[in-house]
């Protein structure tokens, strides 16, 4: 396990109520290192924090770890299964599906059938 991945896992496990559910996937590409973080649904609020403050702090710390290792480190927080957050409810095209979009899609379908 790389140092950035181990660091993220250590920090997040200290913050959440269910550390056994914490997993970190690491992918390296031309843009740098992408760490994808998975946590249990009830721990998402603690991980993100008020107005995203905790997530922003973790990203800042990962940037410092990346500088030390001469790499750009990015963090992606994955939506857990069964999430009710709008970002987790995406259509096949990647658009957020909510009541307004659904109503608009129904109207477009109705217009198309005329």
Secondary structure, 3 states (H helix, E strand, C coil): CCHHHHHHHHHHHHHCCCHHHCEEEEEEECCEEEEEEECCHHHHHHHHCHHHHHHHHHHHHHHHHHHHCCCCEEEEECCCCCCCCHHHCECCCCCECCHHHHHHHHHHHHHHCC
